[in-house]
């Protein structure tokens, strides 16, 4: 597991990679917003158009790092994201 320290701008979660998979830890500060957005029509349209990657609930057995990682806050939920082969960051 390795932390992606580029997520320091996100106070409500953290992205990390484990065994080639991309996960997001979602903290209590962002859980309601995350769940509401994922349930929205806007999210479905953005995923369908390829503007954002899909996310699904990650199960505890998918990464041992869920319990052993050194997160900034106590995660409430974990999400698994589709991996982007060539990541691009908005500040580039």
C-alpha positions as CSV (number, residue, x, y, z in Angstrom):
1,X,0.0,0.0,0.0
2,X,1.2,3.5,-0.7
3,X,-0.5,6.8,0.1
4,X,-1.1,9.2,-2.7
5,X,-0.1,12.4,-1.0
6,X,-1.6,14.4,-3.9
7,X,-5.0,14.1,-2.1
8,X,-3.9,16.5,0.6
9,X,-6.4,19.0,-0.8
10,X,-9.3,16.7,0.1
11,X,-10.1,17.1,3.8
12,X,-12.9,14.5,3.6
13,X,-10.9,11.5,2.3
14,X,-7.6,10.1,1.0
15,X,-6.8,8.1,-2.1
16,X,-4.4,5.1,-1.8
17,X,-3.2,2.3,-4.1
18,X,-3.0,-1.3,-3.0
19,X,-2.0,-4.2,-5.3
20,X,-2.6,-2.1,-8.4
21,X,-6.1,-1.1,-7.3
22,X,-7.3,2.4,-6.4
23,X,-9.2,3.0,-3.2
24,X,-10.5,6.1,-1.4
25,X,-11.0,6.3,2.3
26,X,-14.0,8.5,3.1
27,X,-14.0,10.4,6.4
28,X,-17.0,11.4,8.4
29,X,-16.7,15.0,7.1
30,X,-17.5,13.9,3.6
31,X,-19.6,10.7,3.9
32,X,-23.0,12.4,3.4
33,X,-21.8,14.5,0.4
34,X,-20.2,11.4,-1.1
35,X,-23.3,9.2,-0.8
36,X,-25.6,12.0,-2.0
37,X,-23.4,12.6,-5.1
38,X,-23.1,8.9,-5.9
39,X,-26.9,8.6,-5.8
40,X,-27.5,11.6,-8.0
41,X,-28.4,11.8,-11.7
42,X,-25.4,14.1,-12.3
43,X,-23.0,11.4,-11.1
44,X,-24.6,8.8,-13.4
45,X,-24.3,11.2,-16.4
46,X,-20.7,12.2,-15.6
47,X,-19.7,8.5,-15.3
48,X,-21.6,7.6,-18.5
49,X,-19.9,10.4,-20.4
50,X,-16.5,9.4,-19.1
51,X,-16.0,12.8,-17.4
52,X,-15.4,11.0,-14.0
53,X,-14.4,7.5,-13.1
54,X,-16.9,5.1,-11.5
55,X,-16.8,4.2,-7.9
56,X,-18.3,1.4,-5.9
57,X,-18.3,0.4,-2.2
58,X,-15.1,-1.5,-1.4
59,X,-15.4,-4.6,0.8
60,X,-13.0,-5.0,3.8
61,X,-11.3,-8.0,2.4
62,X,-10.2,-6.2,-0.8
63,X,-7.3,-4.5,0.9
64,X,-5.6,-5.3,4.2
65,X,-4.6,-1.6,4.2
66,X,-8.1,-0.6,5.3
67,X,-7.1,-1.5,8.8
68,X,-3.4,-0.9,8.9
69,X,-3.0,2.4,7.0
70,X,-2.2,5.6,8.8
71,X,-5.1,7.8,7.8
72,X,-5.6,11.4,8.8
73,X,-9.0,10.6,10.3
74,X,-11.0,7.5,11.0
75,X,-12.5,6.3,7.6
76,X,-16.3,5.7,7.6
77,X,-16.4,4.0,4.2
78,X,-14.1,2.8,1.5
79,X,-14.7,3.1,-2.3
80,X,-12.9,1.3,-5.1
81,X,-12.3,3.4,-8.2
82,X,-11.7,2.5,-11.8
83,X,-7.9,2.9,-12.5
84,X,-6.9,5.5,-15.0
85,X,-3.8,4.4,-17.0
86,X,-2.6,8.0,-17.5
87,X,-3.7,10.2,-14.6
88,X,-4.1,13.9,-15.1
89,X,-4.3,16.3,-12.3
90,X,-6.4,19.5,-12.5
91,X,-3.5,21.7,-11.3
92,X,-1.2,20.6,-14.1
